[in-house]
Amino acid sequence: MSTPESRADAGAIYRRYLSAVMLHGHASAKACDLGATDLYALNLLELEGPMTPGVLGARAGLTTGPTTRMIDRLEEAGYVRRTPSPDDRRKVIVEPIGRPVRLDEVMTPAREEVGKILRGYSPEQLDVLFDYFTRAAEAYRQAVDDLHATP
């Protein structure tokens, strides 16, 4: 339940939440011998499907060289594979190879705790939460695009 005090401190509460999520992602990646950007790239591939190295690199905020090295690491670890593009034989597509078992093991405790929290909300409250997640994700994606477009 929101109180006047919590609303007054809403910015700090939200920043603490974002920091906790980000730090959990970094710690999870490290526990799996991945970098945070590697984990982000795997998440992109799982959510959006196979893509070219150029698109993956652009979405991860990397230039060509670091993108190639990241894909090499992920391929060597058995998380992704490069396949020929069906549209252009000069290109490759990066695709995930299943879900990394170790990553699921590492992330399960936090997922279970968040699941317990979510089960405490009514269906109407969950509708609001998931509406927020959807709209906030788009706002952040747009902000990233805007930042990339700014010289």
N, C-alpha and C positions, 0 to 999 in steps of 0.2 A: 504494500500500500504506500502510495506516495504521501510524504509529509511536506509541510512548508520548508523544513530544514533540508530534506533530500532534494527538493526541487531547486533550492538555492545553490546547492552543491552539485547540480546535475552535470555540469561540464567536467568536474573532477571525477565524478562517479563513472561517467562514460569513458574518460581517458584511462582510468584504472582498468576498466573492462577491456578496452582495445589493447592496452599494454599487456594484460594477462594473456589474451588470445595470441598476440604476436610472440611473446616470450615462450608460450607453450609450443607454438609452431617451430621456433628456433630450437628449443630443447628436444622436441620430437625428431626433428631433422638430424640433429647431432647424434641422438641415440641410435639412429639408423645409418650413421656414417654418411649423411647427406648434408649439403649446405641448405640454407633456408630457401635460396632461389631454386635449387633442385626440387625441393618439396613443393614449392609454388608451381613449378612447371609440371610436375606430376599431377597436381590438383587440376590445373588447366586442361591437361590432356584427358583426365578422367571426366571432367565436367563437360567439355566442349568437343571431345573426340580428336582424332588424328589431325595433324596440321603440319604445314611445312616448317622447316627450321626457322625461316625468316619470320613467319607469323608468330611462332612460339617465342623466338627471341624478342620480337617487338613487344609482345604481351608481357614478357618477363622483364622488360626494360634493359635488355642486353644488346650489345653490338655483336657483329658477326663472329669474331674470335671467341669471346666468352660463351656465346651460344653453342658453337661447335664443341668446345671443351665440356660444357654442361651435358650435351647430348652424348658425348663420348663416355662420360662418367656414368650416366644413367643407363646407357647401353651395356657397358662393361659390368655394371651391377645387376643386370638382368631385368631392369624396370621398363625399358622401352626398346623398340627396334626401328630401324630405318627400312622402309619399303619403297620400291619404285612408285612414282606418281602415275596413276592410270591416265592422266591427261597430258603429261609432258615427260618424256623419258629422260630429260636432263635434270629433273627435280626428284627429290625424295620426300616422303611423308614420314613423320615421326608418330608412332602409335604406342600406346601403353600396352604392356604385356601383363594383364591381370592386375590385381591389387597386391602391393607389397605386403607380405605376411607380417614381417617385423614391424612395419609402420602401423598396421592394425593393432598389433600387440601393444605398442607404445601408446597409441592414442585411445585405446579402449577405456582405461580408467577415467579419463576426463569425459569421454562421451557418455559413460554410464552415469557419472555425477550430474552432467547437464541434463540427461534424460530424466533423472529423478526430479530435478528442478522443474522441467517442463511438464511433467505429470502432475505437478501441483497447481497448474493453471486450468481454468475452465476452457471449453472449446472456443468460446467467444474471445477470451484473452489470448489464446493461441492464434486465432485469426489475426488479431491486432499485431502480435509479435511477428508472425510470418509476413504480414503485409509490410511491417517496418523493415525486416531483413531484406525483402525483395527491393523495396524502394531505396533503402540506404545503400545497398550494393550498387544499384544503378547510379546513384549520386556519386559514390566514390569512383566508379568506372569513368563517369563523365569528367570528374575532377582530374583524374589521371590523364585522360585524353587532352584536357585543357592545358595541363602542365607540360605535356609533351609538345603541344603546339606553340607554346610560348618560348621565344628564343632566349 
